[in-house]
Every structure is written in structure tokens, then in C-alpha cells.
Amino acid sequence: MQQLLDSALPIGGFSHSFGLETLVQEGDIARPDELEAYLRAMLRQSWTTTDALVVRAVYRDAPIEEWDRLWAAERLVHAGRMSAETRSGMEKMGRRLLALARSSYPGLDFARLEAAYRSGECLLTHPLVFGWICRQAGIGEEQALQGWLYGCLSHAVNSALRLMAIGQTEAQRLLALLSGETVQAARAALAMEPEDAWSDMPGSELGMIRHETLYSRLFMS
């Protein structure tokens, strides 16, 4: 799972800030304490209650071949993304991760997932593919959820490093401070059903929507 969480994994994540660039450019996030508050809110009110539930759906539904329920959970969460850039980014990252996994993990079975994509049943979003790989590799559900949430934190911090006047030391401090909260967040996700997905980050969503209108951009979303 460590390889899947590597920020250098060539699936395009480096090109996406998922709205953070807008919030920084518009002055909503300018200081380390504001970034910390944003990361904590995203962890509790978005990442845990949306994408992590797609990972959870893989573990719930794939063992009993409840495929329609799994694909519906993915579509439900994906439909909640208001920004076209964000929807596109999550789909592209998922497809690239699957292509990479085919060559990196030849012993894993992706046949049902690929067939569902070809037939239009699923979208191959990033959390769906991540969850599929983790389950196929024998990683436990709670560990996979913690890994996904840590990856969300790490990605956002790395984006902030390119956007804000914070150094590597401050970035690592934030990761160390917040990574422990992924344990509780993963348990919160385990207590939810994927169909109950919700998000309460309107400022972040608006940042994602407005991103495409920024005068200058480092990121694709």
C-alpha cells in the first residue's frame, strides 16, 4: 500500500490541487494555521464521508459480488462533485492507477472491474480503483481506509508546498499533527454505509468550481 500512497506515483495527482489553488489565490488560506484548519475540515467533512466510503464499498460489496450496489455507490459519490475539473481528475487518476497496477501487480484480478468500465457500469474513479487494489492485495479494510485518508492529507500538503510560503519542516509538522487523526476518521467511515455519503465543505467546492476561471494556474484542478 505504501507504493500506492507515494506522491511520486505517476497517475497525475501532482497536477491537481482540487480547489486549494483557488483558495490560496483568493486569500482564504494564507497562513499555516489556516491550512491546518482546512486540512482538518476536509478530513472530517469530506474525505472521510465521501471518497473513503467508495473504498469501503469495495470491501463490503465485492466479496459477495453485489456489483450493482458497488457501482451505484461510486456514482453517488462522484455525482456529488460539483466541479467538472474535479470529476475529470478523479476519473483520469483512477484509469492511470489501474493501468499502472496491471503491470506492477500481475497477480491481481482486475477482470470484473475492467468489464464494468467497458460496459459503462462503473467510472474507474480513483477511490474505487484504490480500494480494489488494496482488497485484492489482502490489505485489511481499516488499514486501506487509513491509507486513503493519509494519501488525501499528503497530497493536499504537497500541493500547499507549491502554492504557499511554507517550508518542508512546516509541511512535515502538519502531516505529523494530522496523520494520527486518520485512525479515528477511518473508524468513522467504517461506521457509515456508502449510501449515506455526505460533504459539508461548500467553500472548497466553490474553489473547485472557480478554479477554471483563474487568470493563472499551476494545477489542472
C-alpha positions as CSV (number, residue, x, y, z in Angstrom):
1,M,0.0,0.0,0.0
2,Q,3.0,2.3,0.6
3,Q,3.6,2.4,-3.1
4,L,0.0,3.4,-3.8
5,L,0.4,6.3,-1.4
6,D,3.7,7.6,-2.9
7,S,3.4,11.2,-4.1
8,A,5.6,10.3,-7.0
9,L,3.2,7.6,-8.3
10,P,2.7,8.5,-12.0
11,I,-1.0,8.8,-12.1
12,G,-1.3,12.6,-12.5
13,G,-2.0,13.6,-8.9
14,F,0.8,16.1,-9.0
15,S,-1.3,18.1,-11.5
16,H,-4.3,18.5,-9.2
17,S,-5.0,20.7,-6.2
18,F,-8.7,20.0,-6.1
19,G,-9.6,23.6,-5.4
20,L,-6.8,24.5,-3.0
21,E,-5.1,26.7,-5.6
22,T,-8.2,28.9,-5.8
23,L,-8.5,29.3,-2.0
24,V,-4.8,30.3,-1.8
25,Q,-5.0,32.7,-4.7
26,E,-8.1,34.4,-3.3
27,G,-6.6,34.8,0.1
28,D,-8.8,32.4,2.0
29,I,-5.8,30.3,3.0
30,A,-2.6,32.2,3.6
31,R,-1.1,31.0,6.9
32,P,-0.1,27.6,8.2
33,D,-2.9,27.7,10.8
34,E,-5.4,28.4,8.1
35,L,-4.0,25.5,6.1
36,E,-4.2,23.3,9.2
37,A,-7.9,24.2,9.7
38,Y,-8.7,23.5,6.1
39,L,-7.0,20.1,6.2
40,R,-8.7,19.1,9.4
41,A,-12.1,20.1,8.0
42,M,-11.5,18.3,4.7
43,L,-10.6,15.2,6.6
44,R,-13.6,15.2,8.8
45,Q,-16.3,16.7,6.5
46,S,-15.3,15.5,3.0
47,W,-12.6,12.8,2.5
48,T,-13.9,10.6,5.3
49,T,-17.6,11.0,4.3
50,T,-17.2,10.7,0.5
51,D,-14.3,9.0,-1.2
52,A,-13.4,6.8,1.8
53,L,-16.9,5.3,1.5
54,V,-16.2,4.2,-2.0
55,V,-13.1,2.3,-0.7
56,R,-15.4,0.9,2.0
57,A,-18.0,-0.1,-0.7
58,V,-15.4,-2.3,-2.4
59,Y,-14.8,-4.2,0.8
60,R,-18.5,-4.5,1.5
61,D,-19.8,-5.5,-1.9
62,A,-17.0,-7.2,-3.9
63,P,-16.8,-10.3,-1.6
64,I,-20.4,-11.0,-2.1
65,E,-20.5,-9.9,-5.8
66,E,-23.0,-7.1,-5.1
67,W,-21.7,-5.3,-8.2
68,D,-24.7,-3.1,-8.9
69,R,-24.6,-1.8,-5.3
70,L,-20.8,-1.1,-5.6
71,W,-21.1,0.8,-8.9
72,A,-24.0,2.7,-7.6
73,A,-22.0,3.8,-4.5
74,E,-19.2,5.1,-6.8
75,R,-21.7,7.0,-9.0
76,L,-23.4,8.5,-5.9
77,V,-20.2,9.9,-4.5
78,H,-18.9,11.0,-7.9
79,A,-22.1,12.8,-8.7
80,G,-21.6,14.9,-5.6
81,R,-18.5,16.6,-7.1
82,M,-19.8,19.9,-8.4
83,S,-16.7,20.8,-10.4
84,A,-16.2,19.2,-13.9
85,E,-12.4,19.6,-13.4
86,T,-12.5,17.6,-10.2
87,R,-14.7,14.9,-11.7
88,S,-12.4,14.6,-14.7
89,G,-9.3,14.5,-12.5
90,M,-10.6,11.7,-10.3
91,E,-11.5,9.6,-13.4
92,K,-8.2,10.1,-15.0
93,M,-6.2,9.3,-11.9
94,G,-8.3,6.1,-11.5
95,R,-7.7,5.0,-15.0
96,R,-4.0,5.7,-14.8
97,L,-3.7,3.8,-11.5
98,L,-5.4,0.8,-13.0
99,A,-3.1,0.8,-16.0
100,L,-0.1,1.0,-13.6
101,A,-1.4,-1.7,-11.4
102,R,-1.9,-4.1,-14.3
103,S,1.9,-4.0,-15.0
104,S,3.0,-3.6,-11.3
105,Y,0.8,-6.3,-9.8
106,P,0.3,-9.0,-12.4
107,G,-1.1,-11.4,-9.8
108,L,-4.2,-9.3,-9.0
109,D,-7.5,-9.8,-10.8
110,F,-9.0,-6.8,-12.5
111,A,-11.3,-8.6,-14.9
112,R,-14.6,-7.7,-13.3
113,L,-13.6,-4.1,-12.8
114,E,-12.4,-3.7,-16.4
115,A,-15.5,-5.4,-17.7
116,A,-17.7,-3.0,-15.7
117,Y,-15.9,0.0,-17.1
118,R,-16.2,-1.2,-20.7
119,S,-19.9,-1.7,-20.2
120,G,-20.4,1.7,-18.6
121,E,-21.4,0.3,-15.2
122,C,-18.5,2.0,-13.3
123,L,-16.4,5.1,-13.8
124,L,-13.0,3.8,-12.5
125,T,-12.6,6.8,-10.2
126,H,-9.5,6.9,-8.1
127,P,-11.0,5.6,-4.8
128,L,-12.7,2.7,-6.5
129,V,-9.5,1.5,-8.1
130,F,-7.5,2.1,-4.9
131,G,-9.9,0.1,-2.9
132,W,-10.0,-2.7,-5.5
133,I,-6.2,-3.0,-5.5
134,C,-6.0,-2.9,-1.7
135,R,-8.6,-5.7,-1.3
136,Q,-7.0,-7.8,-4.0
137,A,-3.6,-7.4,-2.3
138,G,-5.0,-8.7,1.0
139,I,-4.9,-5.3,2.9
140,G,-7.5,-5.0,5.6
141,E,-10.4,-2.6,5.2
142,E,-9.5,-0.3,8.1
143,Q,-5.8,-0.2,7.0
144,A,-6.9,0.7,3.5
145,L,-9.2,3.5,4.7
146,Q,-6.4,4.9,6.9
147,G,-4.1,4.7,3.9
148,W,-6.6,6.5,1.6
149,L,-7.1,9.3,4.1
150,Y,-3.4,9.7,4.8
151,G,-2.9,10.0,1.0
152,C,-5.5,12.7,0.8
153,L,-3.7,14.7,3.5
154,S,-0.3,14.1,2.0
155,H,-1.5,15.2,-1.5
156,A,-3.0,18.4,-0.1
157,V,0.1,19.3,1.9
158,N,2.3,18.7,-1.2
159,S,0.0,21.0,-3.2
160,A,0.3,23.6,-0.5
161,L,4.1,23.5,-0.6
162,R,3.9,24.7,-4.3
163,L,1.3,27.3,-3.6
164,M,2.2,28.9,-0.2
165,A,5.2,30.2,1.6
166,I,5.6,27.2,3.9
167,G,8.7,25.1,4.0
168,Q,9.3,21.3,4.2
169,T,9.6,21.5,8.0
170,E,6.1,23.1,8.4
171,A,4.7,20.6,5.9
172,Q,6.0,17.6,7.8
173,R,4.8,19.2,11.1
174,L,1.3,19.4,9.6
175,L,1.4,15.8,8.4
176,A,2.6,14.5,11.8
177,L,0.0,16.5,13.6
178,L,-2.9,15.3,11.4
179,S,-2.0,11.8,10.3
180,G,-2.9,10.5,13.7
181,E,-6.5,11.7,13.1
182,T,-6.8,9.3,10.2
183,V,-7.2,6.4,12.6
184,Q,-10.4,8.0,14.1
185,A,-11.5,9.1,10.7
186,A,-11.2,5.6,9.3
187,R,-13.3,4.2,12.1
188,A,-15.9,6.9,11.4
189,A,-16.0,5.7,7.8
190,L,-16.4,2.1,8.9
191,A,-19.4,3.1,10.9
192,M,-21.1,4.5,7.8
193,E,-22.8,3.0,4.8
194,P,-21.6,4.3,1.5
195,E,-25.2,5.3,0.6
196,D,-25.0,7.8,3.4
197,A,-22.2,9.8,1.9
198,W,-22.2,13.5,2.5
199,S,-19.9,16.5,2.3
200,D,-20.1,19.8,4.2
201,M,-17.3,21.8,2.5
202,P,-19.1,24.4,0.4
203,G,-16.1,26.8,0.3
204,S,-13.9,24.0,-1.0
205,E,-16.5,23.1,-3.6
206,L,-16.8,26.7,-4.8
207,G,-13.0,26.8,-5.0
208,M,-13.0,23.8,-7.3
209,I,-15.7,25.3,-9.5
210,R,-13.9,28.7,-9.7
211,H,-10.6,27.2,-10.5
212,E,-11.1,27.0,-14.2
213,T,-11.6,30.8,-14.3
214,L,-8.4,31.7,-12.5
215,Y,-6.1,34.0,-14.5
216,S,-3.0,31.9,-13.9
217,R,-2.9,28.3,-12.8
218,L,-0.3,25.8,-11.6
219,F,-2.8,22.9,-11.4
220,M,-5.4,21.3,-13.6
221,S,-8.0,21.5,-10.8
